[in-house]
Amino acid sequence: LQKELLKYKQEARNLQGIKDALQQRLIQQDASVLQLKQELLRANMDKEELHNQNVDLQRKVEERNRLLAEYKKELCQKDRHLQQHQTKLDEMLRQLSEASYQQVDLEQMLEHKHALLAHCMKREAEE
């Protein structure tokens, strides 16, 4: 009986050692699981922050695109006005040029008439 008792005590000690080793291993695995959960939580927080930044950047891009479209529209309107004013300016320059030619013609006619008048007056004075 004593041999059996020693054998069972030895077996109990072995089983207790195995149990202690398994408990130690379980504690390490729990610590690893806890660490992984913390890393997952941090990763999820980082992911959420990146998502929020992405949403904010997309909103800013949309706002800038809207402003760009408005500026392009304004620029097109100003280009049209500039083209209209350029057309009017060209027409006025053409009219001014015609008026200058007419003025030159009128001045030549006036000089000719003055010359005729002077000739006629000279003739009348001689007669």
Beta strands, then each sheet from edge to edge (+ up, - down):
end
